[in-house]
Amino acid sequence: MPERVPASLLAALADLMKWFDAASIPAMIIGGVAASILGRARLTRDVDALAMIPEAEWANALSVAANHGIVARNEATLEFARRSRMLLLRHSASDIDIDVALAGLSFELQALSLAQVHELGGVPLRLPRVEDLLVMKAFAHRPKDMEDIEGLLAVHPGADLVFVRQWLREFSAAVSMPDLLDDFEKAVARRR
C-alpha cells in the first residue's frame, strides 16, 4: 500500500482492530486493503473484513463496536445480516464504510485461523494468507478482483496455486460457476 495512507483510513482500521480485540472476535481485514498490502497498491474507499461472530452475539458485538466509533449504517443492519451474512457498518469519525462478512464456511474459518499480522502505518492488522485472499478474490470475481489477483500473483510468485485451485474447484461446483477456475487460470497465464 502507498506510503501516503490517508489518516482517515488508518483511523478506521485502527478502531476496527480495537473493536475486534476488545470483543474477542476472530477477524481479519480482506478486500482492497488486504490486496493493497499483500499485492499491488490500489485505491480503496472502504474497509472489508471477515469475522466469526455467532448470531446470538451480533447485537452485543455492535454495542462494543459503538464504543470504538463503529456504528450500523442503517436501522435494519441485523435483519440484513440474517439474510446476507454481512454487517454494514460505518466508522463515524472518518465516515468510511466497513463491510464485515460473517464467517461460517469451513474455508472462512480455516482462513481466519491462519491470519497473519502485518503493519500499516503503525497499525497492526490481521490479514489472510495470500492463498486465502486469492480464493476470496477469485470467488468475488469482479474486474477489480481479477486485477487484484494479478497483483497478488506478481508479488507472490511462489503462492500455493494447488491450494487455490482446490478451493476454487469446490466453490465453482457448489455454485455452478465453472468460470471461477477458468478465469483464475487466465490470470495465472497472464502473469507468465
CYANA upper distance limits for C-alpha pairs under 8 A (distance plus 0.5 A):
  1 MET  CA      5 VAL  CA      7.89
  1 MET  CA     33 VAL  CA      8.28
  1 MET  CA     36 SER  CA      5.29
  1 MET  CA     37 ILE  CA      5.34
  1 MET  CA     40 ARG  CA      7.48
  1 MET  CA     41 ALA  CA      4.87
  1 MET  CA     42 ARG  CA      7.55
  2 PRO  CA     41 ALA  CA      6.59
  3 GLU  CA    121 GLY  CA      8.41
  5 VAL  CA      9 LEU  CA      7.54
  5 VAL  CA     10 LEU  CA      7.48
  5 VAL  CA    121 GLY  CA      7.88
  6 PRO  CA     10 LEU  CA      7.00
  7 ALA  CA     11 ALA  CA      6.56
  8 SER  CA     12 ALA  CA      6.75
  8 SER  CA     93 ALA  CA      8.47
  8 SER  CA     94 SER  CA      5.68
  8 SER  CA     96 ILE  CA      8.18
  9 LEU  CA     13 LEU  CA      6.66
  9 LEU  CA     94 SER  CA      7.89
  9 LEU  CA     96 ILE  CA      7.75
 10 LEU  CA     14 ALA  CA      6.48
 10 LEU  CA    120 LEU  CA      8.27
 10 LEU  CA    121 GLY  CA      7.64
 10 LEU  CA    123 VAL  CA      7.72
 11 ALA  CA     15 ASP  CA      6.64
 11 ALA  CA     94 SER  CA      7.85
 12 ALA  CA     16 LEU  CA      6.52
 12 ALA  CA     91 HIS  CA      6.31
 12 ALA  CA     93 ALA  CA      8.41
 12 ALA  CA     94 SER  CA      7.19
 12 ALA  CA     96 ILE  CA      7.39
 13 LEU  CA     17 MET  CA      6.68
 13 LEU  CA     47 VAL  CA      8.03
 13 LEU  CA    123 VAL  CA      8.06
 13 LEU  CA    125 LEU  CA      8.25
 14 ALA  CA     18 LYS  CA      6.67
 14 ALA  CA    123 VAL  CA      6.44
 14 ALA  CA    124 PRO  CA      8.27
 15 ASP  CA     19 TRP  CA      6.62
 15 ASP  CA     68 HIS  CA      6.13
 15 ASP  CA     69 GLY  CA      7.60
 15 ASP  CA     70 ILE  CA      8.12
 16 LEU  CA     20 PHE  CA      6.82
 16 LEU  CA     65 ALA  CA      8.32
 16 LEU  CA     68 HIS  CA      7.87
 16 LEU  CA     70 ILE  CA      7.85
 17 MET  CA     21 ASP  CA      6.61
 17 MET  CA    124 PRO  CA      8.45
 17 MET  CA    125 LEU  CA      7.40
 18 LYS  CA     22 ALA  CA      6.44
 18 LYS  CA     68 HIS  CA      7.65
 19 TRP  CA     23 ALA  CA      6.56
 19 TRP  CA     64 VAL  CA      7.21
 19 TRP  CA     65 ALA  CA      5.96
 19 TRP  CA     67 ASN  CA      8.38
 19 TRP  CA     68 HIS  CA      6.52
 20 PHE  CA     24 SER  CA      6.32
 20 PHE  CA     25 ILE  CA      5.33
 20 PHE  CA     26 PRO  CA      7.53
 20 PHE  CA     27 ALA  CA      7.16
 21 ASP  CA     25 ILE  CA      6.81
 22 ALA  CA     64 VAL  CA      8.15
 23 ALA  CA     61 ALA  CA      7.16
 23 ALA  CA     64 VAL  CA      7.19
 25 ILE  CA     51 ALA  CA      7.16
 25 ILE  CA     52 MET  CA      6.85
 25 ILE  CA     53 ILE  CA      7.05
 26 PRO  CA     51 ALA  CA      6.24
 26 PRO  CA     52 MET  CA      6.02
 26 PRO  CA     53 ILE  CA      8.29
 26 PRO  CA    112 LEU  CA      7.21
 26 PRO  CA    113 SER  CA      8.43
 27 ALA  CA     49 ALA  CA      7.41
 27 ALA  CA     50 LEU  CA      5.98
 27 ALA  CA     51 ALA  CA      4.58
 27 ALA  CA     52 MET  CA      6.85
 27 ALA  CA    112 LEU  CA      6.79
 27 ALA  CA    126 ARG  CA      7.76
 28 MET  CA     49 ALA  CA      6.08
 28 MET  CA     50 LEU  CA      6.01
 28 MET  CA     51 ALA  CA      7.09
 28 MET  CA    112 LEU  CA      7.24
 28 MET  CA    115 ALA  CA      7.22
 28 MET  CA    125 LEU  CA      7.71
 28 MET  CA    126 ARG  CA      5.23
 28 MET  CA    127 LEU  CA      5.68
 28 MET  CA    128 PRO  CA      7.25
 29 ILE  CA     33 VAL  CA      7.65
 29 ILE  CA     34 ALA  CA      6.63
 29 ILE  CA     47 VAL  CA      7.95
 29 ILE  CA     48 ASP  CA      6.49
 29 ILE  CA     49 ALA  CA      4.81
 29 ILE  CA     50 LEU  CA      6.95
 29 ILE  CA    125 LEU  CA      7.41
 29 ILE  CA    126 ARG  CA      6.59
 29 ILE  CA    127 LEU  CA      5.75
 29 ILE  CA    128 PRO  CA      7.89
 30 ILE  CA     34 ALA  CA      5.41
 30 ILE  CA     35 ALA  CA      7.86
 30 ILE  CA     47 VAL  CA      8.28
 30 ILE  CA     48 ASP  CA      5.84
 30 ILE  CA     49 ALA  CA      5.59
 30 ILE  CA     50 LEU  CA      7.15
 30 ILE  CA    127 LEU  CA      7.00
 30 ILE  CA    128 PRO  CA      7.40
 30 ILE  CA    133 LEU  CA      7.66
 31 GLY  CA     35 ALA  CA      6.68
 31 GLY  CA     47 VAL  CA      7.64
 31 GLY  CA     48 ASP  CA      5.77
 31 GLY  CA     49 ALA  CA      7.77
 31 GLY  CA    137 LYS  CA      8.18
 32 GLY  CA     36 SER  CA      6.44
 32 GLY  CA     42 ARG  CA      7.81
 32 GLY  CA     43 LEU  CA      8.18
 32 GLY  CA     44 THR  CA      6.29
 32 GLY  CA     47 VAL  CA      7.91
 32 GLY  CA     48 ASP  CA      7.96
 32 GLY  CA    148 ASP  CA      8.43
 33 VAL  CA     37 ILE  CA      6.80
 33 VAL  CA     44 THR  CA      7.29
 33 VAL  CA     47 VAL  CA      7.16
 33 VAL  CA     48 ASP  CA      8.08
 34 ALA  CA     38 LEU  CA      6.45
 34 ALA  CA     39 GLY  CA      8.41
 34 ALA  CA    127 LEU  CA      6.79
 34 ALA  CA    128 PRO  CA      8.14
 34 ALA  CA    133 LEU  CA      8.40
 35 ALA  CA     39 GLY  CA      5.69
 35 ALA  CA     40 ARG  CA      7.28
 35 ALA  CA     41 ALA  CA      7.82
 35 ALA  CA    133 LEU  CA      8.11
 35 ALA  CA    148 ASP  CA      6.58
 35 ALA  CA    151 GLY  CA      8.39
 35 ALA  CA    152 LEU  CA      7.45
 36 SER  CA     40 ARG  CA      5.65
 36 SER  CA     41 ALA  CA      4.56
 36 SER  CA     42 ARG  CA      6.17
 37 ILE  CA     41 ALA  CA      7.15
 37 ILE  CA    120 LEU  CA      8.41
 38 LEU  CA    130 VAL  CA      7.47
 38 LEU  CA    152 LEU  CA      7.03
 38 LEU  CA    155 VAL  CA      8.12
 39 GLY  CA    148 ASP  CA      7.61
 39 GLY  CA    151 GLY  CA      5.51
 39 GLY  CA    152 LEU  CA      4.71
 39 GLY  CA    153 LEU  CA      8.11
 39 GLY  CA    154 ALA  CA      7.98
 39 GLY  CA    155 VAL  CA      6.13
 39 GLY  CA    156 HIS  CA      8.19
 40 ARG  CA    148 ASP  CA      7.74
 40 ARG  CA    151 GLY  CA      5.50
 40 ARG  CA    152 LEU  CA      7.26
 40 ARG  CA    155 VAL  CA      7.93
 45 ARG  CA     96 ILE  CA      7.58
 45 ARG  CA     97 ASP  CA      8.29
 46 ASP  CA     96 ILE  CA      6.20
 46 ASP  CA     97 ASP  CA      5.58
 46 ASP  CA     98 ILE  CA      6.44
 46 ASP  CA     99 ASP  CA      8.32
 47 VAL  CA     96 ILE  CA      7.92
 47 VAL  CA     97 ASP  CA      6.88
 47 VAL  CA     98 ILE  CA      5.25
 47 VAL  CA     99 ASP  CA      6.84
 48 ASP  CA     98 ILE  CA      6.28
 48 ASP  CA     99 ASP  CA      5.37
 48 ASP  CA    100 VAL  CA      6.41
 48 ASP  CA    101 ALA  CA      8.08
 49 ALA  CA     98 ILE  CA      8.02
 49 ALA  CA     99 ASP  CA      6.77
 49 ALA  CA    100 VAL  CA      5.21
 49 ALA  CA    101 ALA  CA      6.60
 50 LEU  CA    100 VAL  CA      6.04
 50 LEU  CA    101 ALA  CA      5.24
 50 LEU  CA    102 LEU  CA      6.51
 50 LEU  CA    103 ALA  CA      6.71
 50 LEU  CA    108 GLU  CA      8.41
 50 LEU  CA    112 LEU  CA      8.29
 51 ALA  CA    100 VAL  CA      7.06
 51 ALA  CA    101 ALA  CA      6.77
 51 ALA  CA    102 LEU  CA      5.76
 51 ALA  CA    103 ALA  CA      6.09
 51 ALA  CA    112 LEU  CA      8.24
 52 MET  CA    102 LEU  CA      6.30
 52 MET  CA    103 ALA  CA      5.47
 52 MET  CA    104 GLY  CA      7.67
 52 MET  CA    109 LEU  CA      8.01
 53 ILE  CA     57 GLU  CA      6.88
 53 ILE  CA     58 TRP  CA      6.98
 53 ILE  CA     61 ALA  CA      8.33
 53 ILE  CA    102 LEU  CA      7.00
 53 ILE  CA    103 ALA  CA      7.91
 54 PRO  CA     58 TRP  CA      7.22
 57 GLU  CA     61 ALA  CA      6.50
 58 TRP  CA     62 LEU  CA      6.72
 58 TRP  CA     78 LEU  CA      7.95
 59 ALA  CA     63 SER  CA      6.85
 59 ALA  CA     78 LEU  CA      8.13
 60 ASN  CA     64 VAL  CA      6.87
 61 ALA  CA     65 ALA  CA      6.60
 62 LEU  CA     66 ALA  CA      6.78
 62 LEU  CA     70 ILE  CA      8.44
 62 LEU  CA     71 VAL  CA      7.59
 62 LEU  CA     72 ALA  CA      8.02
 63 SER  CA     67 ASN  CA      7.46
 64 VAL  CA     68 HIS  CA      7.61
 65 ALA  CA     69 GLY  CA      7.08
 65 ALA  CA     70 ILE  CA      5.55
 65 ALA  CA     71 VAL  CA      7.11
 66 ALA  CA     70 ILE  CA      5.37
 66 ALA  CA     71 VAL  CA      5.86
 69 GLY  CA     91 HIS  CA      6.22
 69 GLY  CA     92 SER  CA      6.01
 69 GLY  CA     93 ALA  CA      7.18
 70 ILE  CA     89 LEU  CA      7.01
 70 ILE  CA     90 ARG  CA      6.06
 70 ILE  CA     91 HIS  CA      5.01
 70 ILE  CA     92 SER  CA      6.53
 71 VAL  CA     89 LEU  CA      5.93
 71 VAL  CA     90 ARG  CA      5.88
 71 VAL  CA     91 HIS  CA      6.97
 71 VAL  CA     92 SER  CA      7.27
 72 ALA  CA     77 THR  CA      6.64
 72 ALA  CA     87 LEU  CA      8.22
 72 ALA  CA     88 LEU  CA      6.66
 72 ALA  CA     89 LEU  CA      4.89
 72 ALA  CA     90 ARG  CA      6.71
 73 ARG  CA     77 THR  CA      7.48
 73 ARG  CA     88 LEU  CA      6.26
 73 ARG  CA     89 LEU  CA      5.41
 73 ARG  CA     90 ARG  CA      6.28
 74 ASN  CA     88 LEU  CA      8.34
 76 ALA  CA     80 PHE  CA      6.53
 77 THR  CA     81 ALA  CA      6.60
 77 THR  CA     87 LEU  CA      6.81
 77 THR  CA     88 LEU  CA      6.83
 78 LEU  CA     82 ARG  CA      6.77
 78 LEU  CA     87 LEU  CA      7.68
 79 GLU  CA     83 ARG  CA      7.20
 80 PHE  CA     84 SER  CA      6.49
 80 PHE  CA     85 ARG  CA      8.12
 80 PHE  CA     86 MET  CA      7.68
 80 PHE  CA     87 LEU  CA      7.98
 81 ALA  CA     85 ARG  CA      5.08
 81 ALA  CA     86 MET  CA      5.25
 81 ALA  CA     87 LEU  CA      5.92
 81 ALA  CA     88 LEU  CA      8.45
 82 ARG  CA     86 MET  CA      8.38
 85 ARG  CA    101 ALA  CA      6.55
 85 ARG  CA    102 LEU  CA      5.61
 85 ARG  CA    103 ALA  CA      8.24
 86 MET  CA     99 ASP  CA      7.20
 86 MET  CA    100 VAL  CA      6.08
 86 MET  CA    101 ALA  CA      5.03
 86 MET  CA    102 LEU  CA      6.19
 87 LEU  CA     99 ASP  CA      6.36
 87 LEU  CA    100 VAL  CA      5.48
 87 LEU  CA    101 ALA  CA      6.95
 87 LEU  CA    102 LEU  CA      7.85
 88 LEU  CA     97 ASP  CA      8.02
 88 LEU  CA     98 ILE  CA      6.81
 88 LEU  CA     99 ASP  CA      5.46
 88 LEU  CA    100 VAL  CA      7.08
 89 LEU  CA     97 ASP  CA      6.44
 89 LEU  CA     98 ILE  CA      5.43
 89 LEU  CA     99 ASP  CA      6.52
 89 LEU  CA    100 VAL  CA      8.04
 90 ARG  CA     95 ASP  CA      6.63
 90 ARG  CA     96 ILE  CA      6.14
 90 ARG  CA     97 ASP  CA      4.85
 90 ARG  CA     98 ILE  CA      5.80
 91 HIS  CA     95 ASP  CA      5.85
 91 HIS  CA     96 ILE  CA      5.79
 91 HIS  CA     97 ASP  CA      6.83
 91 HIS  CA     98 ILE  CA      7.44
 92 SER  CA     96 ILE  CA      7.82
103 ALA  CA    108 GLU  CA      6.12
103 ALA  CA    109 LEU  CA      6.95
104 GLY  CA    108 GLU  CA      6.97
104 GLY  CA    109 LEU  CA      7.12
105 LEU  CA    109 LEU  CA      6.84
106 SER  CA    110 GLN  CA      6.57
107 PHE  CA    111 ALA  CA      6.58
107 PHE  CA    167 TRP  CA      8.47
108 GLU  CA    112 LEU  CA      6.64
109 LEU  CA    113 SER  CA      6.80
110 GLN  CA    114 LEU  CA      6.94
111 ALA  CA    115 ALA  CA      6.75
111 ALA  CA    128 PRO  CA      6.82
111 ALA  CA    129 ARG  CA      7.88
111 ALA  CA    132 ASP  CA      6.63
112 LEU  CA    128 PRO  CA      7.55
114 LEU  CA    128 PRO  CA      7.47
114 LEU  CA    129 ARG  CA      7.40
115 ALA  CA    126 ARG  CA      6.28
115 ALA  CA    127 LEU  CA      5.83
115 ALA  CA    128 PRO  CA      5.16
115 ALA  CA    129 ARG  CA      6.64
116 GLN  CA    126 ARG  CA      5.79
116 GLN  CA    127 LEU  CA      5.84
116 GLN  CA    128 PRO  CA      6.73
116 GLN  CA    129 ARG  CA      7.18
117 VAL  CA    124 PRO  CA      6.75
117 VAL  CA    125 LEU  CA      5.87
117 VAL  CA    126 ARG  CA      4.90
117 VAL  CA    127 LEU  CA      6.66
118 HIS  CA    124 PRO  CA      6.21
118 HIS  CA    125 LEU  CA      5.77
118 HIS  CA    126 ARG  CA      6.80
118 HIS  CA    127 LEU  CA      7.34
119 GLU  CA    123 VAL  CA      5.87
119 GLU  CA    124 PRO  CA      4.91
119 GLU  CA    125 LEU  CA      6.33
120 LEU  CA    124 PRO  CA      6.97
120 LEU  CA    125 LEU  CA      7.66
128 PRO  CA    132 ASP  CA      6.40
128 PRO  CA    133 LEU  CA      6.39
129 ARG  CA    133 LEU  CA      6.85
130 VAL  CA    134 LEU  CA      6.62
130 VAL  CA    152 LEU  CA      7.69
130 VAL  CA    156 HIS  CA      8.16
130 VAL  CA    159 ALA  CA      7.42
131 GLU  CA    135 VAL  CA      6.92
131 GLU  CA    159 ALA  CA      6.76
131 GLU  CA    160 ASP  CA      6.85
131 GLU  CA    161 LEU  CA      7.81
131 GLU  CA    163 PHE  CA      7.66
131 GLU  CA    164 VAL  CA      6.49
132 ASP  CA    136 MET  CA      6.82
132 ASP  CA    164 VAL  CA      7.80
133 LEU  CA    137 LYS  CA      6.50
134 LEU  CA    138 ALA  CA      6.53
134 LEU  CA    149 ILE  CA      6.52
134 LEU  CA    152 LEU  CA      7.93
134 LEU  CA    164 VAL  CA      7.33
135 VAL  CA    139 PHE  CA      6.59
135 VAL  CA    164 VAL  CA      6.18
135 VAL  CA    167 TRP  CA      7.41
135 VAL  CA    168 LEU  CA      7.05
136 MET  CA    140 ALA  CA      6.63
137 LYS  CA    141 HIS  CA      6.70
137 LYS  CA    145 ASP  CA      5.58
137 LYS  CA    146 MET  CA      7.37
137 LYS  CA    148 ASP  CA      7.78
137 LYS  CA    149 ILE  CA      7.09
138 ALA  CA    145 ASP  CA      7.26
138 ALA  CA    146 MET  CA      7.18
138 ALA  CA    149 ILE  CA      7.78
138 ALA  CA    168 LEU  CA      8.14
138 ALA  CA    180 LEU  CA      6.71
138 ALA  CA    181 LEU  CA      8.27
138 ALA  CA    183 ASP  CA      8.34
138 ALA  CA    184 PHE  CA      6.77
139 PHE  CA    168 LEU  CA      7.90
139 PHE  CA    171 PHE  CA      8.13
139 PHE  CA    180 LEU  CA      6.88
140 ALA  CA    145 ASP  CA      7.15
141 HIS  CA    145 ASP  CA      6.32
141 HIS  CA    146 MET  CA      6.89
141 HIS  CA    180 LEU  CA      7.60
142 ARG  CA    146 MET  CA      6.87
143 PRO  CA    147 GLU  CA      6.88
144 LYS  CA    148 ASP  CA      6.66
145 ASP  CA    149 ILE  CA      6.73
146 MET  CA    150 GLU  CA      7.00
146 MET  CA    184 PHE  CA      8.17
146 MET  CA    187 ALA  CA      7.62
147 GLU  CA    151 GLY  CA      6.89
148 ASP  CA    152 LEU  CA      6.59
149 ILE  CA    153 LEU  CA      6.59
149 ILE  CA    184 PHE  CA      8.42
149 ILE  CA    187 ALA  CA      7.49
150 GLU  CA    154 ALA  CA      6.62
150 GLU  CA    187 ALA  CA      6.39
150 GLU  CA    188 VAL  CA      7.76
150 GLU  CA    190 ARG  CA      8.25
150 GLU  CA    191 ARG  CA      6.97
151 GLY  CA    155 VAL  CA      6.81
152 LEU  CA    156 HIS  CA      6.38
153 LEU  CA    157 PRO  CA      5.89
153 LEU  CA    159 ALA  CA      7.68
153 LEU  CA    188 VAL  CA      7.80
153 LEU  CA    191 ARG  CA      7.40
154 ALA  CA    191 ARG  CA      7.02
160 ASP  CA    164 VAL  CA      7.23
161 LEU  CA    165 ARG  CA      6.45
162 VAL  CA    166 GLN  CA      6.63
163 PHE  CA    167 TRP  CA      7.06
164 VAL  CA    168 LEU  CA      6.67
165 ARG  CA    169 ARG  CA      6.52
165 ARG  CA    181 LEU  CA      7.33
166 GLN  CA    170 GLU  CA      6.98
167 TRP  CA    171 PHE  CA      6.62
168 LEU  CA    172 SER  CA      6.28
168 LEU  CA    180 LEU  CA      7.03
168 LEU  CA    181 LEU  CA      6.20
169 ARG  CA    173 ALA  CA      6.64
169 ARG  CA    178 PRO  CA      8.46
169 ARG  CA    181 LEU  CA      6.99
170 GLU  CA    174 ALA  CA      6.64
171 PHE  CA    175 VAL  CA      6.64
171 PHE  CA    177 MET  CA      8.40
172 SER  CA    176 SER  CA      5.96
172 SER  CA    177 MET  CA      5.14
172 SER  CA    178 PRO  CA      5.70
172 SER  CA    179 ASP  CA      7.96
172 SER  CA    180 LEU  CA      6.42
172 SER  CA    181 LEU  CA      7.56
173 ALA  CA    177 MET  CA      7.13
173 ALA  CA    178 PRO  CA      7.44
178 PRO  CA    182 ASP  CA      7.22
179 ASP  CA    183 ASP  CA      6.13
180 LEU  CA    184 PHE  CA      6.78
181 LEU  CA    185 GLU  CA      6.64
182 ASP  CA    186 LYS  CA      6.87
183 ASP  CA    187 ALA  CA      6.89
184 PHE  CA    188 VAL  CA      6.82
185 GLU  CA    189 ALA  CA      6.62
186 LYS  CA    190 ARG  CA      6.69
187 ALA  CA    191 ARG  CA      6.81
188 VAL  CA    192 ARG  CA      7.32
